[in-house]
């Protein structure tokens, strides 16, 4: 990567920003051991990846010199995309496109976009006295990690040690002086920093969002209570965002940061950032359009797990879906869960991606206790669910260091609390450490008893709670969505409730198979149950797995649900998750 600047002469022709794609890297020599940090080389070796591939090679020096000679300023040189970001006049662009080593010249967006506070992946709110930690705050701090299995991870001695986690953010102002990170800095766990906005190693200025995110990985309360799951990991801190405005150059900075993180041995990237309206349309959220989504996919190919916040636009009528790079197929997108209910938070962005892939993939608390300037505070946002899951991933990978990155991705999804049920609000649910640890050592999962029966009637498919698991609770209709892009369906479109069924022939189903479990001596401390554990989740998926409808309900009677037969199509699968068990009904 390379940045250069030139002095502008008064009255000089105006310049604009361009992305110059080069043809090839013919004749370029490259020695991986001299370029990559030892940790980066070890990561590739563990995953049986080549020491380098052509995207790692530097751009052709001859091509670069030619581009420099015909531009006003070179902003950034990308090895991964074999491209140069630059500023050039109109006359220079005419010359650029004729250079023998140039494949394409693309003009980049120039104007500032929405203010950063409106982008939707920053914190939604910060609440409470920052110097006083109440009993309720301490309970939240413990719960935000315990729901992921913190107790079992501690019993197993898993804290992310041996992993390197890169964090891309708007700044880490005050993190090096905050008591939440005293032990982190004393142990020299922050191994590299760089501000890609100002081209300086100092990242401890700018915004405080990065401080809050870092605390959800490695922060501590004064009494030692952990706010995240990976205090033993090493950290690479990168500033890629501006404070008060959104500009396209932030995507260039994200790309520069991910190439830097790769070179410096990152195993996991946490990106609590994203780009949506006024830069892209919803149909662009397909994992292939934005620069950062394509960069994230390349990062995964190089053995890094990319964890990204889903976004905070779930209650935005103009844009309710995930942003980019969370739209990437191989990016682990994380939604937000309400600690009080265990259900989706209203502001947490919905899936699927524009290519109809499942998003978010998993979820964690979107209301957390985090370090903040001057102390600690309750903060809302999927920005903080993401590092909770990134810390979980570090612990899981610590135990299985040779696992390929997409093997880890799958294990995290398959460990989640709702798996194999999924929807576009919760993904597969909250990852569970005990499930991952069982799989590692070969321990069989506990057998789940059936909880519902499917009964095909003349006009409807009925779902009936088995008598032995019936739990009378107060009924409450919860939101139902056809998908995350369309508006919420009216309540009168929900399937009607019916009285308990008489003696009809039922077609009981067995619980849907879980991933092959695998065990021995595994810590058995389960994650504390949330209120949502008593809810019933259901969806209708088509033959491709794309959801047409999903709902979360509280159970008021045994005959909990009737799905009109006219709404079901051959190839559909109806899935119901209730009290820890998923049942499937294939429609023929």
C-alpha positions as semicolon CSV with decimal commas, in nm:
position;residue;x (nm);y (nm);z (nm)
1;X;0,000;0,000;0,000
2;X;0,118;0,354;-0,073
3;X;-0,003;0,706;-0,011
4;X;0,149;1,015;-0,169
5;X;0,041;1,377;-0,182
6;X;0,124;1,671;-0,403
7;X;0,084;2,043;-0,355
8;X;-0,194;2,202;-0,556
9;X;-0,109;2,513;-0,754
10;X;-0,357;2,797;-0,742
11;X;-0,568;2,797;-1,057
12;X;-0,474;2,438;-1,145
13;X;-0,743;2,228;-1,320
14;X;-0,981;2,055;-1,077
15;X;-0,923;1,690;-0,992
16;X;-1,154;1,403;-0,911
17;X;-1,095;1,062;-0,755
18;X;-1,050;0,753;-0,971
19;X;-0,994;0,382;-0,929
20;X;-0,740;0,256;-1,184
21;X;-0,745;-0,119;-1,238
22;X;-0,423;-0,265;-1,380
23;X;-0,395;-0,552;-1,626
24;X;-0,158;-0,798;-1,462
25;X;0,142;-0,847;-1,236
26;X;0,372;-0,992;-1,498
27;X;0,733;-1,014;-1,392
28;X;0,671;-0,910;-1,032
29;X;0,884;-1,090;-0,772
30;X;0,759;-1,155;-0,420
31;X;0,901;-1,327;-0,112
32;X;0,620;-1,398;0,139
33;X;0,853;-1,453;0,436
34;X;0,991;-1,100;0,398
35;X;0,648;-0,938;0,369
36;X;0,420;-1,125;0,610
37;X;0,448;-1,124;0,987
38;X;0,521;-1,468;1,131
39;X;0,165;-1,482;1,266
40;X;0,028;-1,433;0,914
41;X;0,248;-1,709;0,778
42;X;0,141;-1,943;1,059
43;X;-0,228;-1,871;0,993
44;X;-0,194;-1,977;0,632
45;X;0,006;-2,286;0,719
46;X;-0,252;-2,400;0,976
47;X;-0,529;-2,376;0,719
48;X;-0,323;-2,540;0,442
49;X;-0,333;-2,223;0,234
50;X;-0,052;-2,125;-0,002
51;X;0,217;-1,899;0,142
52;X;0,098;-1,638;-0,108
53;X;-0,128;-1,606;-0,410
54;X;-0,119;-1,351;-0,694
55;X;-0,340;-1,108;-0,503
56;X;-0,061;-1,079;-0,243
57;X;0,201;-0,978;-0,498
58;X;0,282;-0,606;-0,527
59;X;0,156;-0,416;-0,830
60;X;0,393;-0,384;-1,120
61;X;0,645;-0,105;-1,045
62;X;0,646;-0,009;-1,414
63;X;0,266;0,021;-1,422
64;X;0,268;0,218;-1,098
65;X;0,527;0,464;-1,227
66;X;0,322;0,518;-1,541
67;X;0,006;0,586;-1,338
68;X;0,192;0,823;-1,105
69;X;0,321;1,018;-1,405
70;X;-0,036;1,079;-1,524
71;X;-0,211;1,164;-1,196
72;X;-0,218;1,452;-0,955
73;X;-0,205;1,235;-0,640
74;X;-0,181;0,863;-0,567
75;X;-0,408;0,793;-0,269
76;X;-0,370;0,419;-0,223
77;X;-0,223;0,116;-0,399
78;X;-0,407;-0,213;-0,349
79;X;-0,223;-0,541;-0,395
80;X;-0,543;-0,741;-0,356
81;X;-0,728;-0,566;-0,639
82;X;-0,418;-0,475;-0,844
83;X;-0,545;-0,119;-0,852
84;X;-0,452;0,240;-0,772
85;X;-0,679;0,500;-0,614
86;X;-0,578;0,846;-0,727
87;X;-0,680;1,205;-0,799
88;X;-0,653;1,320;-1,157
89;X;-0,766;1,597;-1,389
90;X;-0,989;1,530;-1,687
91;X;-0,691;1,557;-1,921
92;X;-0,490;1,313;-1,709
93;X;-0,775;1,060;-1,720
94;X;-0,772;1,072;-2,100
95;X;-0,404;0,976;-2,085
96;X;-0,456;0,715;-1,812
97;X;-0,704;0,507;-2,008
98;X;-0,453;0,480;-2,294
99;X;-0,169;0,342;-2,080
100;X;-0,075;-0,015;-2,182
101;X;-0,095;-0,148;-1,825
102;X;-0,439;-0,002;-1,746
103;X;-0,752;-0,216;-1,775
104;X;-1,022;0,022;-1,645
105;X;-1,051;0,370;-1,499
106;X;-1,358;0,419;-1,279
107;X;-1,463;0,748;-1,122
108;X;-1,521;0,721;-0,746
109;X;-1,796;0,905;-0,554
110;X;-1,674;1,246;-0,452
111;X;-1,931;1,418;-0,233
112;X;-1,972;1,369;0,139
113;X;-2,267;1,151;0,231
114;X;-2,472;1,125;0,549
115;X;-2,327;1,248;0,878
116;X;-2,155;0,958;1,052
117;X;-2,407;0,960;1,337
118;X;-2,680;0,874;1,083
119;X;-2,503;0,583;0,919
120;X;-2,673;0,328;1,140
121;X;-2,382;0,121;1,270
122;X;-2,271;0,355;1,543
123;X;-2,410;0,326;1,893
124;X;-2,781;0,402;1,906
125;X;-2,771;0,542;2,257
126;X;-2,565;0,567;2,573
127;X;-2,742;0,567;2,906
128;X;-2,665;0,600;3,273
129;X;-2,414;0,751;3,516
130;X;-2,071;0,671;3,374
131;X;-1,895;0,675;3,711
132;X;-2,141;0,458;3,905
133;X;-2,192;0,090;3,827
134;X;-2,526;-0,027;3,963
135;X;-2,621;-0,381;4,056
136;X;-2,832;-0,398;3,740
137;X;-2,532;-0,285;3,535
138;X;-2,316;-0,559;3,684
139;X;-2,585;-0,815;3,610
140;X;-2,599;-0,699;3,247
141;X;-2,221;-0,715;3,221
142;X;-2,224;-1,078;3,334
143;X;-2,527;-1,172;3,128
144;X;-2,392;-1,034;2,798
145;X;-2,111;-1,292;2,808
146;X;-2,283;-1,572;3,003
147;X;-2,553;-1,609;2,738
148;X;-2,273;-1,707;2,499
149;X;-2,126;-1,956;2,745
150;X;-1,866;-1,750;2,933
151;X;-1,876;-1,981;3,235
152;X;-1,797;-2,290;3,027
153;X;-1,522;-2,106;2,839
154;X;-1,357;-1,996;3,162
155;X;-1,375;-2,350;3,302
156;X;-1,198;-2,469;2,987
157;X;-0,934;-2,195;3,007
158;X;-1,040;-2,037;2,678
159;X;-0,994;-1,660;2,650
160;X;-0,871;-1,605;2,293
161;X;-0,505;-1,653;2,377
162;X;-0,294;-1,712;2,068
163;X;-0,539;-1,530;1,838
164;X;-0,498;-1,190;1,678
165;X;-0,810;-0,976;1,641
166;X;-0,819;-0,664;1,424
167;X;-1,077;-0,394;1,499
168;X;-1,174;-0,139;1,233
169;X;-1,346;0,168;1,376
170;X;-1,376;0,545;1,400
171;X;-1,113;0,584;1,671
172;X;-1,012;0,451;2,012
173;X;-0,998;0,783;2,193
174;X;-0,873;0,732;2,549
175;X;-0,851;0,353;2,531
176;X;-0,482;0,355;2,624
177;X;-0,567;0,538;2,949
178;X;-0,899;0,374;3,042
179;X;-0,895;0,146;3,349
180;X;-1,101;-0,114;3,159
181;X;-0,789;-0,190;2,953
182;X;-0,520;-0,152;3,218
183;X;-0,438;-0,522;3,211
184;X;-0,461;-0,542;2,831
185;X;-0,195;-0,274;2,787
186;X;0,015;-0,395;3,080
187;X;0,040;-0,733;2,908
188;X;0,122;-0,558;2,576
189;X;-0,173;-0,722;2,402
190;X;-0,221;-0,429;2,163
191;X;0,050;-0,525;1,913
192;X;-0,010;-0,284;1,624
193;X;-0,211;0,031;1,552
194;X;-0,265;0,253;1,249
195;X;-0,488;0,548;1,162
196;X;-0,565;0,513;0,791
197;X;-0,750;0,845;0,790
198;X;-0,450;1,054;0,896
199;X;-0,167;0,812;0,809
200;X;-0,028;0,788;1,160
201;X;0,024;0,501;1,405
202;X;-0,174;0,686;1,674
203;X;-0,536;0,565;1,697
204;X;-0,608;0,686;2,050
205;X;-0,793;0,995;1,932
206;X;-1,093;1,064;1,710
207;X;-1,412;0,889;1,817
208;X;-1,474;0,670;2,121
209;X;-1,683;0,408;1,942
210;X;-1,375;0,189;1,902
211;X;-1,307;0,210;2,276
212;X;-1,659;0,083;2,344
213;X;-1,624;-0,198;2,087
214;X;-1,284;-0,305;2,224
215;X;-1,436;-0,328;2,573
216;X;-1,688;-0,587;2,443
217;X;-1,389;-0,804;2,354
218;X;-1,133;-0,741;2,627
219;X;-1,264;-0,482;2,875
220;X;-1,301;-0,531;3,250
221;X;-1,498;-0,368;3,528
222;X;-1,303;-0,245;3,832
223;X;-1,390;-0,568;4,015
224;X;-1,243;-0,774;3,729
225;X;-1,573;-0,872;3,566
226;X;-1,510;-0,930;3,196
227;X;-1,716;-0,736;2,944
228;X;-1,608;-0,962;2,657
229;X;-1,479;-1,312;2,595
230;X;-1,129;-1,257;2,454
231;X;-0,906;-1,076;2,706
232;X;-0,619;-1,311;2,619
233;X;-0,609;-1,227;2,247
234;X;-0,371;-0,982;2,081
235;X;-0,518;-0,677;1,908
236;X;-0,458;-0,478;1,592
237;X;-0,642;-0,144;1,611
238;X;-0,718;0,042;1,288
239;X;-0,896;0,371;1,241
240;X;-1,082;0,367;0,909
241;X;-1,371;0,609;0,969
242;X;-1,420;0,986;0,981
243;X;-1,588;1,149;1,278
244;X;-1,865;1,365;1,136
245;X;-1,930;1,260;0,778
246;X;-1,940;0,960;0,550
247;X;-1,718;0,967;0,242
248;X;-1,635;0,693;-0,004
249;X;-1,268;0,708;0,092
250;X;-1,368;0,522;0,410
251;X;-1,413;0,212;0,196
252;X;-1,063;0,263;0,059
253;X;-0,940;0,293;0,418
254;X;-1,126;-0,030;0,509
255;X;-0,951;-0,204;0,220
256;X;-0,613;-0,062;0,326
257;X;-0,681;-0,180;0,682
258;X;-0,774;-0,534;0,582
259;X;-0,458;-0,571;0,371
260;X;-0,260;-0,438;0,671
261;X;-0,439;-0,677;0,907
262;X;-0,364;-0,970;0,678
263;X;0,005;-0,879;0,662
264;X;0,021;-0,846;1,042
265;X;-0,134;-1,183;1,116
266;X;-0,496;-1,111;1,207
267;X;-0,710;-1,420;1,256
268;X;-1,038;-1,235;1,313
269;X;-1,158;-0,895;1,196
270;X;-1,432;-0,715;1,388
271;X;-1,595;-0,446;1,178
272;X;-1,873;-0,264;1,363
273;X;-1,919;-0,043;1,058
274;X;-2,129;-0,043;0,747
275;X;-2,253;0,149;0,446
276;X;-2,612;0,175;0,328
277;X;-2,840;0,452;0,199
278;X;-2,726;0,735;-0,029
279;X;-2,425;0,530;-0,129
280;X;-2,605;0,213;-0,230
281;X;-2,950;0,081;-0,306
282;X;-3,092;-0,219;-0,117
283;X;-3,044;-0,437;-0,424
284;X;-2,670;-0,364;-0,402
285;X;-2,648;-0,553;-0,071
286;X;-2,555;-0,874;-0,252
287;X;-2,197;-0,927;-0,133
288;X;-2,056;-0,850;-0,478
289;X;-2,116;-0,480;-0,542
290;X;-1,938;-0,279;-0,273
291;X;-1,561;-0,257;-0,249
292;X;-1,568;-0,354;0,120
293;X;-1,784;-0,663;0,060
294;X;-1,545;-0,786;-0,207
295;X;-1,249;-0,710;0,020
296;X;-1,411;-0,901;0,306
297;X;-1,461;-1,205;0,084
298;X;-1,093;-1,194;-0,013
299;X;-0,999;-1,172;0,355
300;X;-1,190;-1,493;0,423
301;X;-1,013;-1,665;0,132
302;X;-0,688;-1,576;0,308
303;X;-0,799;-1,747;0,629
304;X;-0,943;-1,459;0,831
305;X;-1,289;-1,465;0,989
306;X;-1,473;-1,137;0,925
307;X;-1,738;-1,053;1,186
308;X;-1,957;-0,753;1,105
309;X;-2,245;-0,578;1,278
310;X;-2,576;-0,621;1,096
311;X;-2,664;-0,253;1,137
312;X;-2,911;-0,039;1,330
313;X;-3,166;0,041;1,058
314;X;-3,427;-0,216;1,154
315;X;-3,674;0,056;1,258
316;X;-3,589;0,283;0,965
317;X;-3,876;0,290;0,718
318;X;-3,643;0,391;0,435
319;X;-3,381;0,119;0,491
320;X;-3,448;-0,177;0,718
321;X;-3,194;-0,427;0,587
322;X;-2,833;-0,506;0,661
323;X;-2,555;-0,288;0,520
324;X;-2,227;-0,376;0,357
325;X;-1,988;-0,554;0,423
326;X;-2,232;-0,754;0,639
327;X;-2,393;-0,861;0,310
328;X;-2,092;-1,072;0,216
329;X;-2,170;-1,442;0,181
330;X;-1,871;-1,542;0,397
331;X;-1,906;-1,252;0,645
332;X;-2,052;-1,347;0,983
333;X;-2,323;-1,082;1,026
334;X;-2,440;-1,030;1,386
335;X;-2,782;-0,901;1,487
336;X;-2,890;-0,753;1,819
337;X;-3,090;-0,927;2,095
338;X;-3,288;-0,754;2,370
339;X;-3,148;-0,871;2,709
340;X;-3,489;-0,837;2,871
341;X;-3,679;-1,059;2,626
342;X;-3,415;-1,256;2,437
343;X;-3,578;-1,140;2,113
344;X;-3,469;-0,921;1,825
345;X;-3,418;-0,553;1,910
346;X;-3,634;-0,323;1,700
347;X;-3,338;-0,132;1,559
348;X;-3,135;-0,439;1,461
349;X;-3,129;-0,459;1,080
350;X;-3,305;-0,744;0,903
351;X;-3,199;-0,987;0,636
352;X;-3,183;-1,144;0,391
353;X;-2,913;-1,011;0,163
354;X;-3,020;-0,896;-0,182
355;X;-2,901;-1,234;-0,308
356;X;-3,149;-1,394;-0,061
357;X;-2,881;-1,542;0,164
358;X;-2,940;-1,569;0,536
359;X;-2,856;-1,253;0,727
360;X;-2,793;-1,195;1,009
361;X;-2,616;-1,524;1,064
362;X;-2,623;-1,515;1,446
363;X;-2,705;-1,267;1,722
364;X;-2,590;-1,145;2,062
365;X;-2,694;-0,876;2,308
366;X;-2,741;-0,540;2,138
367;X;-2,772;-0,363;2,472
368;X;-2,452;-0,399;2,672
369;X;-2,249;-0,251;2,953
370;X;-1,932;-0,114;2,796
371;X;-1,639;0,107;2,877
372;X;-1,706;0,466;2,777
373;X;-1,529;0,799;2,824
374;X;-1,507;0,864;3,195
375;X;-1,624;0,522;3,309
376;X;-1,885;0,270;3,196
377;X;-2,234;0,297;3,044
378;X;-2,520;0,099;2,898
379;X;-2,501;0,132;2,522
380;X;-2,729;0,011;2,242
381;X;-2,625;-0,106;1,896
382;X;-2,538;-0,410;1,689
383;X;-2,188;-0,258;1,696
384;X;-2,151;-0,424;2,036
385;X;-2,319;-0,755;1,953
386;X;-2,051;-0,804;1,686
387;X;-1,744;-0,797;1,918
388;X;-1,921;-1,027;2,165
389;X;-1,945;-1,285;1,886
390;X;-1,591;-1,209;1,765
391;X;-1,466;-1,292;2,115
392;X;-1,669;-1,614;2,109
393;X;-1,510;-1,701;1,776
394;X;-1,162;-1,641;1,919
395;X;-1,227;-1,884;2,203
396;X;-1,370;-2,147;1,967
397;X;-1,071;-2,114;1,736
398;X;-0,828;-2,125;2,028
399;X;-0,954;-2,475;2,098
400;X;-0,939;-2,580;1,730
401;X;-0,643;-2,397;1,582
402;X;-0,626;-2,604;1,261
403;X;-0,993;-2,556;1,175
404;X;-1,039;-2,378;0,838
405;X;-1,206;-2,041;0,861
406;X;-1,532;-2,152;0,699
407;X;-1,534;-2,458;0,925
408;X;-1,531;-2,216;1,217
409;X;-1,804;-2,010;1,051
410;X;-2,022;-2,320;1,024
411;X;-1,952;-2,429;1,381
412;X;-2,056;-2,090;1,514
413;X;-2,382;-2,101;1,319
414;X;-2,452;-2,462;1,416
415;X;-2,385;-2,392;1,784
416;X;-2,648;-2,119;1,802
417;X;-2,950;-2,140;2,026
418;X;-3,215;-2,176;1,751
419;X;-3,022;-2,393;1,504
420;X;-3,135;-2,544;1,266
421;X;-3,426;-2,298;1,275
422;X;-3,339;-1,953;1,139
423;X;-3,508;-1,629;1,045
424;X;-3,416;-1,285;0,917
425;X;-3,431;-1,120;1,259
426;X;-3,234;-1,361;1,481
427;X;-3,035;-1,565;1,229
428;X;-2,963;-1,896;1,401
429;X;-2,976;-1,730;1,744
430;X;-2,705;-1,683;2,007
431;X;-2,391;-1,900;1,970
432;X;-2,341;-2,147;2,256
433;X;-1,997;-2,242;2,384
434;X;-2,106;-2,577;2,528
435;X;-2,223;-2,693;2,183
436;X;-1,892;-2,601;2,016
437;X;-1,695;-2,770;2,293
438;X;-1,903;-3,088;2,270
439;X;-1,836;-3,104;1,900
440;X;-1,461;-3,069;1,952
441;X;-1,423;-3,362;2,191
442;X;-1,683;-3,594;2,040
443;X;-1,954;-3,577;2,304
444;X;-2,304;-3,655;2,184
445;X;-2,561;-3,378;2,230
446;X;-2,838;-3,434;2,483
447;X;-3,139;-3,598;2,324
448;X;-3,421;-3,352;2,277
449;X;-3,773;-3,481;2,323
450;X;-4,031;-3,384;2,060
451;X;-4,229;-3,076;2,164
452;X;-4,485;-3,031;1,885
453;X;-4,685;-3,236;1,638
454;X;-4,792;-3,140;1,287
455;X;-5,153;-3,228;1,195
456;X;-5,260;-3,191;0,833
457;X;-5,628;-3,097;0,820
458;X;-5,861;-3,028;0,530
459;X;-5,779;-2,659;0,504
460;X;-5,473;-2,605;0,722
461;X;-5,155;-2,747;0,865
462;X;-5,197;-2,732;1,242
463;X;-4,911;-2,717;1,491
464;X;-4,999;-2,863;1,829
465;X;-4,797;-2,844;2,148
466;X;-4,755;-3,186;2,305
467;X;-4,939;-3,211;2,638
468;X;-4,628;-3,308;2,836
469;X;-4,451;-2,984;2,739
470;X;-4,746;-2,748;2,750
471;X;-4,665;-2,431;2,944
472;X;-4,957;-2,192;2,999
473;X;-4,829;-1,837;2,963
474;X;-4,981;-1,503;2,877
475;X;-5,044;-1,476;2,505
476;X;-4,882;-1,194;2,309
477;X;-4,874;-1,161;1,932
478;X;-4,519;-1,076;1,822
479;X;-4,417;-0,922;1,488
480;X;-4,444;-1,131;1,172
481;X;-4,246;-1,054;0,858
482;X;-4,269;-1,188;0,505
483;X;-3,909;-1,083;0,467
484;X;-3,690;-0,802;0,584
485;X;-3,732;-0,582;0,280
486;X;-4,109;-0,557;0,274
487;X;-4,318;-0,387;0,538
488;X;-4,445;-0,570;0,843
489;X;-4,759;-0,768;0,774
490;X;-5,075;-0,657;0,944
491;X;-5,188;-0,865;1,239
492;X;-5,499;-0,976;1,053
493;X;-5,279;-1,163;0,803
494;X;-5,144;-1,392;1,073
495;X;-5,285;-1,745;1,087
496;X;-5,593;-1,753;1,313
497;X;-5,584;-1,912;1,657
498;X;-5,809;-2,217;1,705
499;X;-5,953;-2,408;1,996
500;X;-5,767;-2,725;2,107
501;X;-5,803;-3,003;1,853
502;X;-6,012;-3,307;1,906
503;X;-5,891;-3,665;1,852
504;X;-5,750;-3,645;1,502
505;X;-5,472;-3,856;1,362
506;X;-5,156;-3,659;1,420
507;X;-4,834;-3,684;1,222
508;X;-4,565;-3,639;1,483
509;X;-4,221;-3,552;1,359
510;X;-3,883;-3,620;1,505
511;X;-3,653;-3,331;1,591
512;X;-3,454;-3,213;1,291
513;X;-3,100;-3,351;1,298
514;X;-2,828;-3,136;1,444
515;X;-2,468;-3,121;1,326
516;X;-2,276;-3,440;1,410
517;X;-2,187;-3,393;1,771
518;X;-1,872;-3,502;1,884
519;X;-1,735;-3,531;2,326
520;X;-1,565;-3,623;2,668
521;X;-1,510;-3,399;2,965
522;X;-1,674;-3,075;2,861
523;X;-1,773;-2,801;3,106
524;X;-2,145;-2,842;3,149
525;X;-2,238;-2,495;3,273
526;X;-2,522;-2,396;3,039
527;X;-2,591;-2,041;2,931
528;X;-2,864;-1,882;3,147
529;X;-3,206;-1,907;2,979
530;X;-3,371;-1,594;2,845
531;X;-3,747;-1,531;2,838
532;X;-3,747;-1,615;2,466
533;X;-3,669;-1,976;2,557
534;X;-4,044;-2,026;2,616
535;X;-4,149;-1,874;2,284
536;X;-4,241;-2,065;1,970
537;X;-4,061;-1,973;1,647
538;X;-4,182;-2,083;1,307
539;X;-4,112;-2,016;0,942
540;X;-4,198;-2,126;0,590
541;X;-3,894;-2,178;0,366
542;X;-3,908;-2,248;-0,005
543;X;-3,704;-2,517;-0,178
544;X;-3,397;-2,287;-0,183
545;X;-3,426;-2,214;0,188
546;X;-3,552;-1,858;0,132
547;X;-3,812;-1,758;0,388
548;X;-4,153;-1,635;0,280
549;X;-4,285;-1,595;0,633
550;X;-4,168;-1,618;0,992
551;X;-4,302;-1,537;1,334
552;X;-4,225;-1,558;1,704
553;X;-4,517;-1,634;1,935
554;X;-4,589;-1,682;2,301
555;X;-4,777;-2,002;2,371
556;X;-5,134;-1,966;2,496
557;X;-5,287;-2,303;2,405
558;X;-5,191;-2,642;2,267
559;X;-5,328;-2,572;1,920
560;X;-5,093;-2,283;1,878
561;X;-5,089;-2,239;1,502
562;X;-5,286;-2,306;1,183
563;X;-5,118;-2,244;0,849
564;X;-5,368;-2,231;0,559
565;X;-5,289;-2,501;0,304
566;X;-5,334;-2,252;0,020
567;X;-5,023;-2,066;0,144
568;X;-4,803;-2,376;0,118
569;X;-4,629;-2,485;-0,202
570;X;-4,461;-2,811;-0,304
571;X;-4,102;-2,805;-0,189
572;X;-4,175;-2,577;0,108
573;X;-4,051;-2,670;0,454
574;X;-4,232;-2,556;0,768
575;X;-3,997;-2,541;1,068
576;X;-4,103;-2,493;1,426
577;X;-3,863;-2,434;1,713
578;X;-3,999;-2,476;2,064
579;X;-3,821;-2,536;2,393
580;X;-3,489;-2,634;2,240
581;X;-3,615;-2,860;1,961
582;X;-3,668;-2,790;1,591
583;X;-3,928;-2,987;1,396
584;X;-3,965;-2,984;1,018
585;X;-4,262;-3,057;0,796
586;X;-4,180;-3,095;0,423
587;X;-4,466;-2,998;0,193
588;X;-4,519;-3,236;-0,098
